[in-house]
Every structure is written in C-alpha cells, then in structure tokens.
Amino acid sequence: MQAGFAFSRLADRLTSLVELTPEHLDLLADMPSSIAHFGAHQTILRHGDEATQCCLVLQGYLSWQNDESADGQITAICVPGDIANLQSLYRPRIEGNLTALGSAIVALVPHRFFRELAVRSPAMSHALLLMLLADHAIQRNWTVNLGSRDALTRVAHLLCEITVRLQTVGLARDFRLSSPFTQSDLAAACSISPVHANRTIQELRRCHLLQWQGKTLSITDWPGLVRLAGFDPTYLSMRSGADDARPPHARPVAADVAVA
C-alpha cells in the first residue's frame, strides 16, 4: 500500500489485530467510496435507518448515541481507522444514532465491497471478523466502566483506551491528541453530569496527569494515568508486537486523588 494512501488508517487498524501481508492490504486500494465531511454533532445515521454503506472514519471522531436518552448518552466512540457500523454488513437496521463529535471526515463504502473482499481473501475476512469482535469487547468494557468504576476512574480509563486506540493507527504517539470530545461529551460518555466532568478533569490536572487546552489533550503522566484507571489493554485484542507504544500491564492501585 502506498504511503499516504487515504485508507492507511484502516490498514493499521486491521494489522493491529492480525498479521496481514502487503498483498492482502493492497486489496484495499480497490475500495470504492464517497468522501463526506460532517460538522460537530451532525447526525450521519439515525435509529431505524437501513444502511447500505459502511462509515470508515478518516479524520475526527464519531459517536454512537442512545436516541432514547434525554441527555444524549454516548455508548461508543469511533476513532480514525474504525468502521463505525461494521455490524450493518450483517444487520443493516441501525440501532441508535451515529453522530460526529467534532468536525469529521468519513469514507462511505458500499457494503458490497467488504462482502466481495471477504470472498476474495479469507485473511481479510478473518481480519474484519476480528475487528467486529474487538468492537464488541470494547462495548463490554464500557459496560464495566459505567457499572463498577467511580467517576474519576471512568474518565481516566476512557482516556487511556482512546489513547491506545489512536496509537494503533499511528496517532497520539507522544500522548498528545486532538480532544475526541468536549467536556459535555465526556459527561455523556461516562454517565456523569457536565459539572462533575469538569471537576474530574480539574482533578486530573491537579494531579499532573494531563493538560487539556482548547482542542488538544496532552497526557503528561501516562504511567500515573494507567495506574489510576487500572487500565489493561488486553480487551482491545491487539496482537503481540503490533504496537510497541502499547503501555505495560498495570495492576489497579488505590487512587490517592479524589473529586470534591
């Protein structure tokens, strides 16, 4: 695959899950698509839609939101390299709303391409299946995050996850990233109030774990954030050796910080 190819993030995402040869990845060069630009909080797919295309995130972040939630609860975040609605290959009806968190660029790829790709290449079919299974594993961990962690740990864990997911596609290598959300979005993802989200970010700043300036988020103490979150990236299903920036396993420790 040529350097700078528009879909290289997808190649990075797939190879983070399974070893693929250059010949396998070159099959992505035939991908037909239309490129769409979306503004902040613009809806891409709505609950009940029948999808005929997959939404491949090229730039920015997308989120799945519970359409029945009054506060717009965020149930998943998609980063560059993700196929936001990969499950629609098998179940076209959309559950929830797919929305851009900020400005985003998305490649709309017909379902038929991925179906034909799976027939042409068993290796690519396997990679797409692993990608779908990884998405489900992430979703299960989000359930754990909301059900068994306090607000500070929820936020820390989410930031660790997003950072590692970005690193697998060549982003956030220096632990600096374009913020995937506003503090209101963060509140919706962690099921806390916007006021509580603001206090939590201030506490993480006070402990010198991160800086959040404008649209840039900088993690200033990665090991400390990992310890606070009790973050273990195993559930992300990255293959051994796929990402040498992957953080080491860290056992949960008692946090020495608290939110007022």
C-alpha positions as CSV (number, residue, x, y, z in Angstrom):
1,M,0.0,0.0,0.0
2,Q,1.4,3.4,-1.0
3,A,2.4,5.8,1.7
4,G,-0.2,8.4,2.3
5,F,-3.0,6.3,0.9
6,A,-6.3,7.6,2.2
7,F,-7.3,4.3,3.8
8,S,-3.9,3.6,5.5
9,R,-5.6,4.0,9.0
10,L,-7.9,1.1,8.2
11,A,-4.8,-1.0,7.2
12,D,-3.2,0.0,10.5
13,R,-6.3,-1.0,12.4
14,L,-6.6,-4.4,10.7
15,T,-2.9,-5.2,11.2
16,S,-3.2,-4.3,14.9
17,L,-5.5,-7.3,15.1
18,V,-3.9,-9.9,12.8
19,E,-0.8,-10.2,10.7
20,L,-1.5,-9.3,7.0
21,T,0.8,-9.3,4.0
22,P,1.2,-6.3,1.8
23,E,-0.6,-8.2,-0.9
24,H,-3.6,-8.5,1.4
25,L,-3.6,-4.8,2.2
26,D,-3.3,-3.9,-1.4
27,L,-6.8,-5.2,-1.9
28,L,-8.0,-2.1,0.0
29,A,-6.7,0.1,-2.9
30,D,-9.8,-1.0,-4.9
31,M,-12.1,0.3,-2.3
32,P,-14.9,2.5,-3.9
33,S,-16.1,5.3,-1.7
34,S,-17.5,8.7,-1.4
35,I,-15.9,11.2,1.0
36,A,-18.2,13.0,3.3
37,H,-17.5,15.9,5.7
38,F,-19.5,16.3,8.8
39,G,-19.7,19.2,11.3
40,A,-19.8,18.9,15.1
41,H,-22.8,16.9,16.4
42,Q,-24.1,16.3,12.8
43,T,-26.0,13.0,12.5
44,I,-24.7,10.5,10.0
45,L,-27.0,7.6,10.6
46,R,-30.3,7.6,12.5
47,H,-32.0,4.9,14.5
48,G,-34.1,2.8,12.2
49,D,-32.1,3.6,9.0
50,E,-31.3,0.7,6.7
51,A,-27.6,1.0,6.0
52,T,-26.2,0.1,2.6
53,Q,-22.7,1.6,3.2
54,C,-20.1,1.4,5.9
55,C,-18.8,4.5,7.5
56,L,-15.0,4.4,7.7
57,V,-13.5,7.2,9.9
58,L,-10.7,9.0,8.2
59,Q,-10.3,12.1,10.4
60,G,-12.0,13.2,13.6
61,Y,-14.3,11.2,15.9
62,L,-17.8,9.7,15.7
63,S,-20.0,8.5,18.5
64,W,-23.0,6.2,18.9
65,Q,-25.7,7.8,21.0
66,N,-28.7,6.4,22.7
67,D,-31.6,8.1,20.9
68,E,-33.9,7.4,23.8
69,S,-31.7,9.2,26.3
70,A,-32.7,12.7,27.2
71,D,-29.0,13.7,27.8
72,G,-27.8,12.1,24.6
73,Q,-25.8,9.3,26.3
74,I,-22.8,8.2,24.3
75,T,-22.5,4.5,24.1
76,A,-19.4,4.2,21.9
77,I,-16.6,6.4,20.3
78,C,-15.1,5.7,16.9
79,V,-11.6,6.9,16.1
80,P,-9.7,7.1,12.7
81,G,-9.4,3.6,11.2
82,D,-12.7,2.4,12.7
83,I,-15.6,1.2,10.6
84,A,-18.3,2.7,12.7
85,N,-21.1,0.5,11.5
86,L,-19.3,-2.7,10.5
87,Q,-22.2,-4.7,12.1
88,S,-24.5,-3.4,9.4
89,L,-22.9,-5.8,7.0
90,Y,-24.9,-8.5,8.8
91,R,-27.8,-6.5,10.3
92,P,-28.5,-3.4,8.2
93,R,-31.0,-1.8,10.5
94,I,-29.3,0.9,12.6
95,E,-29.8,0.9,16.4
96,G,-29.0,4.3,17.9
97,N,-27.7,7.5,16.2
98,L,-24.2,7.8,14.7
99,T,-23.0,11.4,15.2
100,A,-19.8,13.4,14.6
101,L,-18.3,14.6,17.9
102,G,-16.5,17.4,16.1
103,S,-15.5,18.0,12.5
104,A,-15.0,14.6,10.9
105,I,-14.2,13.1,7.5
106,V,-15.8,9.8,6.7
107,A,-15.4,7.4,3.7
108,L,-18.8,5.9,2.8
109,V,-18.0,2.4,1.4
110,P,-20.7,0.2,-0.2
111,H,-21.4,-3.0,1.7
112,R,-20.7,-5.0,-1.5
113,F,-17.0,-4.1,-1.4
114,F,-16.5,-5.7,2.0
115,R,-18.6,-8.7,1.1
116,E,-16.6,-9.2,-2.1
117,L,-13.3,-8.6,-0.2
118,A,-14.2,-11.4,2.2
119,V,-14.8,-13.8,-0.7
120,R,-11.5,-12.8,-2.4
121,S,-9.4,-13.0,0.7
122,P,-10.0,-15.3,3.6
123,A,-7.3,-13.4,5.5
124,M,-9.1,-10.1,5.1
125,S,-12.4,-11.8,6.0
126,H,-10.8,-13.0,9.2
127,A,-9.4,-9.5,9.9
128,L,-12.8,-7.9,9.5
129,L,-14.3,-10.5,11.8
130,L,-11.7,-9.8,14.5
131,M,-12.4,-6.1,14.1
132,L,-16.1,-6.7,14.8
133,L,-15.3,-8.9,17.8
134,A,-12.9,-6.3,19.1
135,D,-15.7,-3.7,18.9
136,H,-17.9,-6.0,20.9
137,A,-15.2,-6.4,23.5
138,I,-14.8,-2.7,23.8
139,Q,-18.5,-2.3,24.3
140,R,-18.5,-4.9,27.1
141,N,-15.7,-3.0,28.8
142,W,-17.7,0.2,28.6
143,T,-20.4,-1.5,30.5
144,V,-17.9,-2.5,33.2
145,N,-16.6,1.1,33.2
146,L,-20.1,2.5,33.9
147,G,-21.2,-0.2,36.3
148,S,-18.2,-0.7,38.6
149,R,-15.9,2.4,38.5
150,D,-16.2,5.8,40.1
151,A,-16.3,9.0,38.0
152,L,-12.6,9.7,38.3
153,T,-11.6,6.1,37.3
154,R,-14.2,6.1,34.5
155,V,-12.7,9.2,32.9
156,A,-9.1,8.0,33.3
157,H,-9.9,4.6,31.8
158,L,-11.7,6.1,28.8
159,L,-8.8,8.4,28.1
160,C,-6.4,5.5,28.3
161,E,-8.5,3.5,25.9
162,I,-8.8,6.3,23.4
163,T,-5.1,7.0,23.5
164,V,-4.1,3.4,22.9
165,R,-6.7,3.0,20.1
166,L,-5.2,6.1,18.4
167,Q,-1.7,4.7,18.8
168,T,-2.6,1.6,16.9
169,V,-3.3,3.7,13.9
170,G,-0.2,5.9,14.2
171,L,-1.7,8.8,16.2
172,A,-1.0,10.1,19.7
173,R,2.5,8.6,19.8
174,D,3.6,11.5,22.0
175,F,0.5,11.2,24.2
176,R,-0.9,14.4,22.6
177,L,-4.1,14.1,20.7
178,S,-6.9,16.1,19.3
179,S,-9.5,16.0,22.0
180,P,-12.2,13.5,21.0
181,F,-14.9,15.4,22.8
182,T,-16.0,18.4,24.8
183,Q,-16.4,18.1,28.5
184,S,-20.2,17.8,27.9
185,D,-19.5,14.9,25.5
186,L,-17.2,13.4,28.2
187,A,-20.0,13.6,30.7
188,A,-22.4,11.8,28.2
189,A,-19.8,9.0,27.7
190,C,-19.2,8.5,31.4
191,S,-22.8,8.9,32.6
192,I,-22.0,11.9,34.8
193,S,-23.1,15.5,34.8
194,P,-21.2,18.1,32.9
195,V,-20.3,19.8,36.2
196,H,-18.9,16.5,37.6
197,A,-17.0,16.0,34.3
198,N,-15.4,19.4,34.7
199,R,-14.4,18.7,38.3
200,T,-12.9,15.4,37.3
201,I,-10.8,16.9,34.6
202,Q,-9.6,19.6,37.0
203,E,-8.6,16.9,39.5
204,L,-6.6,15.0,36.8
205,R,-4.9,18.3,36.0
206,R,-4.2,19.0,39.7
207,C,-2.5,15.6,39.9
208,H,-0.4,16.5,36.9
209,L,-1.8,13.6,34.8
210,L,-2.9,15.6,31.9
211,Q,-3.4,19.0,30.3
212,W,-6.5,20.0,28.3
213,Q,-6.1,23.2,26.4
214,G,-8.6,24.1,23.8
215,K,-8.9,21.1,21.4
216,T,-5.7,19.5,22.4
217,L,-5.4,16.9,25.2
218,S,-1.9,16.1,26.5
219,I,-1.3,13.2,28.9
220,T,1.7,14.3,31.0
221,D,2.0,11.2,33.2
222,W,1.0,8.1,31.3
223,P,2.1,5.6,33.9
224,G,0.2,7.5,36.5
225,L,-3.0,7.6,34.4
226,V,-2.7,3.9,33.7
227,R,-2.4,3.1,37.5
228,L,-5.3,5.3,38.4
229,A,-7.5,3.7,35.8
230,G,-6.3,0.2,36.5
231,F,-6.0,0.0,32.7
232,D,-5.1,-3.2,31.0
233,P,-5.4,-3.0,27.2
234,T,-5.8,-6.8,26.7
235,Y,-9.5,-6.4,25.8
236,L,-8.5,-4.3,22.8
237,S,-7.4,-7.5,21.2
238,M,-4.1,-6.1,19.8
239,R,-1.8,-8.9,18.6
240,S,1.6,-9.3,20.2
241,G,4.1,-6.9,18.7
242,A,1.5,-4.9,16.8
243,D,2.1,-1.7,18.7
244,D,5.4,-1.1,20.5
245,A,3.9,2.0,22.1
246,R,1.4,-0.2,24.0
247,P,1.5,0.6,27.7
248,P,2.7,-2.1,30.1
249,H,0.2,-4.1,32.1
250,A,-0.6,-2.2,35.3
251,R,-2.3,-3.6,38.3
252,P,-5.1,-1.4,39.8
253,V,-3.8,0.6,42.8
254,A,-5.6,2.7,45.3
255,A,-6.0,6.2,44.0
256,D,-4.6,9.0,46.1
257,V,-6.9,11.5,44.4
258,A,-10.5,12.4,44.9
259,V,-13.1,14.6,43.3
260,A,-14.7,17.2,45.5
